[in-house]
Amino acid sequence: MKEQKSTFSLYYYINKARKDSKKRCPVSVKITLNGTETTASIHRKICIDNWVAEGGYPVGKTEEVKELKNYMTVLNSKFLESHKKLIQTESYISAQMLKAYVFGTHYEEQTGIQKLYKERIDKEYNLYVKKVKSITPYNRCFYGSQYLGDFLKEKYGLEDIAVKKIDDRFIEKYIDYLTTRNKKRAGSEFSDKLLGKSYLKGILSKFKSVLDTAKKSKLITENPMEDFSFGLGNQDKVTYLTLEELSLVMNAELKEDYLVRERYFYLFCCFTGLSNCDFTGLKRINLEKENGKWWVRTYRNKTVVLSNVPLLPQAEAILRIFQPDFEKLGYEELLFPVGSLCSRNMHLREIASLCGISKKLTTHVARHTFGTTITLTNGVPLESVSKMLGHKSLRMTERYAKIINAKIEKDTENLSRKLDSMLISRML
């Protein structure tokens, strides 16, 4: 097997929230590998005064410090040796797999998406090419596998990736990659032309179908593309909730606990603008207090751009429902017990139905609602909204401004019709 390129790092830290009476804190290690990360306790403690937080290492001449230094050296060597062995034997490795390998716990061998693609290609060749004599469905699958292979090599240095590791963040990156690349690697004579929208939808539709097969085979519990819109339609179309619709969601009488919980999650995103990816991974470390005001500061999963949002009173109230004393949490602790994207969107559709809202309610509509109803409609400058949303450029935020301007124009026209009977000329 060809050796993979792999991004790998370790960072040691202490959990100050679990400090004992002698000021000793547990030491943990954060493992980052190929875009995945996990943490593990190393079952050692150190006095908080003997720890350099910025560099993640102990200082001092005590026996405890010497023992910890030696243990960390041994552990680093074990991580490096284990990492080297895994990249030579596995088609895909993650931080969780490396952690299991080092600490001797069990991990499952996971089926790769390219393996599933190959099985689908063979099946469709026999069905469509041999029997039906139609090459199009087969080509979508064959070239889709090629494009995915190119993406995995260029972005992750991998030949394949476990189907369980494919989530909405991965899909968003893959779509961004497809919409900006040309046809060259797919064997087209028009090598410098971008992939057409209809062709691209066919490729993604087949990708979704392969993931459906994985779900039916119980390799995954949910298809992350179940409610995915592909993002290939009208780029200026933004679905959001008006103030009236938002009030309906806030005031609806929901009897089921899971719907009540989902409403809280959704409203938190409406008042912070966080996407599902960023909300799911939100940790205590992402909350910072400045001049008596709490802020949500996180680098967006999709763009790796800093999102800097003030924690509005409504959002803070929701946070304290789930974490009453969030200030005391360890920095790496998650703030919300969030379910899968598919289950969340399913619950939101149920809430929309109960509220009489005809719009397709998804987690991303909350982000759009923050960009329109919560901020721009209330006079927040476009530049500030762009920074809060973590957009790469102002042009991405201008989509929201266009929607607001169109609404204002429509409202003004309605007002003009109402005022027709109040012409000044009739008073003369």
TAGI-V457691 format. One record per backbone hydrogen bond with DSSP energy under -0.5 kcal/mol. CO is the residue of the C=O (numbers start at 1). NH is the residue of the N-H. If there is no record, write none. Layout:
# TAGI-V457691
((CO;NH) (CO;NH))
This chain:
# TAGI-V457691
((6;8) (7;34) (9;32) (11;30) (13;28) (14;16) (15;18) (16;19) (20;23) (23;48) (24;20) (25;46) (26;15) (27;42) (27;44) (28;13) (29;31) (29;40) (30;11) (30;32) (31;38) (32;9) (33;36) (33;95) (36;33) (38;31) (40;29) (44;27) (46;25) (47;50) (48;51) (50;59) (51;53) (52;56) (52;57) (57;52) (62;66) (63;67) (64;68) (65;69) (66;70) (67;71) (68;72) (69;73) (70;74) (71;75) (72;76) (73;77) (74;78) (75;79) (76;80) (77;81) (78;82) (79;83) (80;84) (81;85) (82;86) (83;87) (84;88) (85;89) (86;89) (86;90) (87;4) (91;159) (91;160) (94;98) (95;99) (96;100) (97;101) (98;102) (99;103) (100;104) (100;105) (111;163) (112;116) (113;117) (114;118) (115;119) (116;120) (117;121) (118;122) (119;123) (120;124) (121;125) (122;126) (123;127) (124;128) (124;129) (125;129) (125;130) (126;131) (127;132) (128;133) (128;134) (133;135) (135;139) (136;140) (137;141) (138;142) (139;143) (140;144) (141;145) (142;146) (143;147) (144;148) (145;149) (146;150) (147;151) (148;152) (149;153) (150;154) (151;155) (152;156) (152;157) (152;158) (153;157) (157;5) (161;113) (162;165) (163;166) (165;167) (167;171) (168;172) (169;173) (170;174) (171;175) (172;176) (173;177) (174;178) (175;179) (176;180) (177;180) (178;181) (181;195) (183;186) (183;188) (184;187) (189;191) (190;183) (190;193) (191;184) (193;183) (196;200) (197;201) (198;202) (199;203) (200;204) (201;205) (202;206) (203;207) (204;208) (205;209) (206;210) (207;211) (208;212) (209;213) (210;214) (211;215) (212;216) (213;217) (214;219) (214;220) (215;218) (222;224) (223;226) (225;228) (229;232) (233;235) (234;237) (236;238) (238;240) (242;246) (243;247) (244;248) (245;249) (246;250) (247;251) (248;252) (252;254) (253;255) (256;260) (257;261) (258;262) (259;263) (260;264) (261;265) (262;266) (263;267) (264;268) (265;269) (266;270) (267;271) (269;272) (269;273) (271;312) (275;279) (276;280) (277;281) (279;282) (282;335) (283;286) (284;287) (286;288) (286;297) (288;290) (288;295) (290;293) (293;290) (294;311) (295;288) (295;297) (296;298) (296;309) (298;300) (298;307) (300;304) (305;300) (306;308) (307;298) (307;309) (309;296) (310;312) (312;316) (313;317) (314;318) (315;319) (316;320) (317;321) (318;321) (318;322) (319;322) (319;323) (323;326) (325;328) (326;329) (330;333) (331;285) (333;284) (336;338) (340;344) (341;345) (342;346) (343;347) (344;348) (345;349) (346;350) (347;351) (348;352) (349;353) (350;354) (351;355) (352;356) (352;357) (353;356) (356;358) (359;361) (360;362) (362;365) (362;366) (363;366) (363;367) (364;368) (365;369) (366;370) (367;371) (368;372) (369;374) (370;375) (371;376) (372;377) (375;378) (375;380) (376;379) (381;385) (382;386) (383;387) (384;388) (385;389) (386;390) (386;391) (387;308) (393;396) (393;397) (394;398) (395;399) (396;399) (397;400) (397;401) (398;402) (399;403) (400;404) (401;405) (402;406) (403;407) (404;408) (405;409) (406;410) (407;411) (408;412) (409;413) (410;414) (411;415) (412;416) (413;417) (414;418) (415;419) (416;420) (417;420) (419;422) (420;423) (423;426) (424;427) (424;428) (425;428))
